[in-house]
Amino acid sequence: MHIIKNVNLETVCGITSKLPENKLPEVAFAGKSNVGKSSLINGLMNRKAYARTSAQPGKTQTINYYKINEEIYFVDLPGYGYAKVSKTISEKWGKLIEDYLHQSKQLRLVFLLVDIRHAPSENDKLMYDWIVSHGYNPTIIATKLDKLKRSQVPKHLKILKETLGVTEGTPIIPYSSITKQGREEIWTLLETYVLETEIL
């Protein structure tokens, strides 16, 4: 079990901000506006409400850097695909996410969150392809696990995998913000691929 000693929201980057040049490894979280990104980040950090969960999906228009235990950054990317957001704004967020994927020197792992209950949307597929085109193989976190019966899970995971067209061997971790199922698996991945690697 990974012990969280301290958490600090260190940097908030808007559309005009310069991205920070961090020395610690970064892990990015991408996903639709209402997919449960803040809940996942709070769950991983073992905090109830540190990452702000917004009552209005699509409100997070910044990249938020959370420094965990002075050893790793969780980077919360703006949620995408919310209908009420104007096209101009969503294009700017897209640019923000693209700049981040393109410019971050410390990005080690990207988590793409997809709601397990529904087949991935066109935006989810675009985001997956976009992350891959930047040279990262994202780990898929299938959120809202508690909303399905256990017997339904394999079928939904298969749909998710086929719709996104994920590469063979891509980890897909079902996650529930209620029971925290999946939390340990995510931390094991982080410990194996991020915290064990030396920064060059």
C-alpha positions as CSV (number, residue, x, y, z in Angstrom):
1,M,0.0,0.0,0.0
2,H,1.5,3.3,-1.0
3,I,1.5,5.7,1.9
4,I,0.6,9.3,1.0
5,K,2.5,11.6,3.3
6,N,1.8,14.9,1.6
7,V,0.0,16.4,-1.3
8,N,0.3,19.9,-2.8
9,L,-1.5,21.5,-5.7
10,E,1.7,23.2,-6.9
11,T,0.9,24.6,-10.3
12,V,-2.2,25.6,-12.3
13,C,-1.7,26.3,-16.0
14,G,-4.2,28.1,-18.1
15,I,-4.3,28.6,-21.8
16,T,-1.7,31.4,-21.7
17,S,0.5,29.9,-19.0
18,K,4.0,28.5,-19.6
19,L,4.2,24.8,-18.6
20,P,6.5,24.2,-15.6
21,E,9.8,22.4,-16.1
22,N,9.5,19.9,-13.3
23,K,12.3,17.6,-12.2
24,L,10.1,14.8,-10.9
25,P,8.3,12.3,-13.0
26,E,4.8,13.2,-14.2
27,V,1.7,11.0,-14.7
28,A,-1.1,12.5,-16.7
29,F,-4.9,11.9,-16.4
30,A,-7.1,12.5,-19.4
31,G,-10.8,11.9,-19.9
32,K,-14.2,13.3,-20.7
33,S,-15.5,16.0,-18.4
34,N,-17.8,13.8,-16.3
35,V,-15.8,10.6,-16.3
36,G,-14.7,10.8,-12.7
37,K,-11.1,12.2,-13.0
38,S,-11.2,14.2,-9.8
39,S,-12.7,11.3,-7.9
40,L,-9.9,9.0,-9.2
41,I,-7.2,11.5,-8.3
42,N,-8.6,12.0,-4.8
43,G,-8.9,8.2,-4.4
44,L,-5.2,7.7,-5.4
45,M,-4.1,10.5,-3.1
46,N,-6.2,9.2,-0.3
47,R,-7.9,12.6,0.1
48,K,-11.6,13.1,0.2
49,A,-11.8,16.3,-1.8
50,Y,-8.4,17.6,-2.7
51,A,-8.8,17.6,-6.4
52,R,-11.9,19.8,-7.0
53,T,-14.8,17.8,-8.3
54,S,-16.9,20.2,-10.3
55,A,-20.7,20.3,-10.2
56,Q,-20.5,21.6,-13.8
57,P,-18.7,19.2,-16.1
58,G,-16.3,21.0,-18.3
59,K,-15.5,23.6,-15.8
60,T,-11.8,22.6,-15.3
61,Q,-10.0,24.7,-18.0
62,T,-6.6,24.3,-16.6
63,I,-3.8,21.8,-16.2
64,N,-3.4,21.1,-12.5
65,Y,-0.1,19.7,-11.1
66,Y,-0.4,17.8,-7.8
67,K,2.9,17.0,-6.2
68,I,2.7,13.8,-4.2
69,N,5.2,12.9,-1.4
70,E,7.9,15.0,-3.1
71,E,8.3,12.1,-5.6
72,I,5.8,12.3,-8.4
73,Y,3.4,14.7,-10.1
74,F,-0.2,13.9,-10.9
75,V,-1.2,16.1,-13.8
76,D,-4.9,16.6,-14.3
77,L,-5.6,17.6,-17.9
78,P,-8.8,19.5,-18.8
79,G,-11.9,17.3,-19.4
80,Y,-13.0,17.1,-23.0
81,G,-16.2,16.6,-24.9
82,Y,-18.7,18.6,-22.9
83,A,-21.5,19.8,-25.1
84,K,-22.2,23.1,-23.5
85,V,-18.6,24.4,-24.0
86,S,-18.1,26.6,-27.0
87,K,-16.0,25.3,-29.9
88,T,-13.4,28.0,-29.4
89,I,-12.9,27.1,-25.8
90,S,-12.7,23.4,-26.5
91,E,-10.2,24.0,-29.2
92,K,-8.1,26.0,-26.8
93,W,-8.2,23.1,-24.3
94,G,-7.2,20.8,-27.0
95,K,-4.2,23.0,-27.7
96,L,-3.4,23.0,-24.0
97,I,-3.5,19.2,-23.8
98,E,-1.5,18.8,-27.1
99,D,1.2,21.3,-25.9
100,Y,1.5,19.3,-22.6
101,L,1.8,15.9,-24.4
102,H,4.3,17.5,-26.8
103,Q,6.4,19.5,-24.3
104,S,6.5,17.7,-21.0
105,K,10.0,16.2,-20.5
106,Q,9.0,14.3,-17.4
107,L,5.8,12.6,-18.6
108,R,6.2,8.9,-17.9
109,L,2.6,7.5,-18.1
110,V,-0.8,8.6,-19.4
111,F,-4.0,7.3,-17.9
112,L,-7.1,7.6,-20.2
113,L,-10.3,7.4,-18.2
114,V,-13.4,5.9,-19.9
115,D,-16.8,5.3,-18.4
116,I,-17.2,1.5,-18.3
117,R,-21.0,1.6,-18.7
118,H,-20.9,3.0,-22.2
119,A,-19.0,2.3,-25.4
120,P,-16.2,4.9,-25.8
121,S,-17.3,8.0,-27.6
122,E,-15.8,9.5,-30.7
123,N,-14.0,12.0,-28.4
124,D,-12.5,9.1,-26.4
125,K,-11.3,7.4,-29.6
126,L,-9.8,10.7,-30.8
127,M,-8.1,11.2,-27.4
128,Y,-6.7,7.6,-27.4
129,D,-5.3,8.0,-31.0
130,W,-3.9,11.4,-30.1
131,I,-2.1,10.2,-27.1
132,V,-0.6,7.3,-29.1
133,S,0.4,9.6,-31.9
134,H,2.5,11.5,-29.3
135,G,4.4,8.4,-28.5
136,Y,2.6,7.2,-25.4
137,N,0.7,4.0,-24.8
138,P,-2.0,5.0,-22.4
139,T,-3.2,2.8,-19.6
140,I,-7.0,2.7,-19.7
141,I,-8.9,3.3,-16.5
142,A,-12.5,2.0,-16.8
143,T,-14.4,4.2,-14.2
144,K,-17.8,3.9,-12.6
145,L,-17.3,0.2,-12.0
146,D,-19.8,0.2,-9.1
147,K,-22.6,1.1,-11.5
148,L,-22.4,-2.4,-13.2
149,K,-23.3,-5.8,-11.9
150,R,-20.2,-8.0,-11.6
151,S,-21.4,-10.3,-14.4
152,Q,-21.7,-7.4,-16.8
153,V,-18.0,-6.3,-16.4
154,P,-16.3,-8.6,-18.9
155,K,-18.7,-7.8,-21.7
156,H,-18.3,-4.0,-21.1
157,L,-14.5,-4.3,-21.0
158,K,-14.5,-6.2,-24.3
159,I,-16.6,-3.4,-25.9
160,L,-14.3,-0.7,-24.5
161,K,-11.2,-2.5,-25.8
162,E,-12.6,-3.1,-29.3
163,T,-14.1,0.3,-29.7
164,L,-10.9,2.1,-28.8
165,G,-8.8,-0.4,-30.7
166,V,-6.3,-0.7,-27.9
167,T,-2.9,-2.2,-28.6
168,E,-2.4,-5.8,-27.4
169,G,-1.1,-5.9,-23.8
170,T,-2.5,-2.4,-22.9
171,P,-3.5,-2.5,-19.2
172,I,-7.2,-1.8,-18.6
173,I,-8.0,-1.3,-15.0
174,P,-11.6,-1.2,-13.8
175,Y,-12.0,1.4,-11.0
176,S,-14.7,2.4,-8.5
177,S,-14.5,5.6,-6.6
178,I,-16.9,4.1,-4.1
179,T,-15.1,0.9,-3.2
180,K,-11.7,2.0,-4.4
181,Q,-11.4,-1.2,-6.4
182,G,-8.5,-0.7,-8.8
183,R,-6.6,1.7,-6.6
184,E,-3.9,-0.8,-5.6
185,E,-3.4,-1.9,-9.2
186,I,-2.9,1.7,-10.3
187,W,-0.4,2.3,-7.6
188,T,1.5,-0.9,-8.5
189,L,1.8,0.3,-12.1
190,L,3.1,3.7,-10.8
191,E,5.6,2.0,-8.5
192,T,6.8,-0.3,-11.3
193,Y,7.0,2.1,-14.2
194,V,7.3,5.5,-12.7
195,L,8.8,5.5,-9.3
196,E,11.4,2.9,-10.0
197,T,12.8,4.7,-13.0
198,E,15.7,7.0,-12.7
199,I,15.3,10.5,-14.1
200,L,17.9,11.1,-16.7
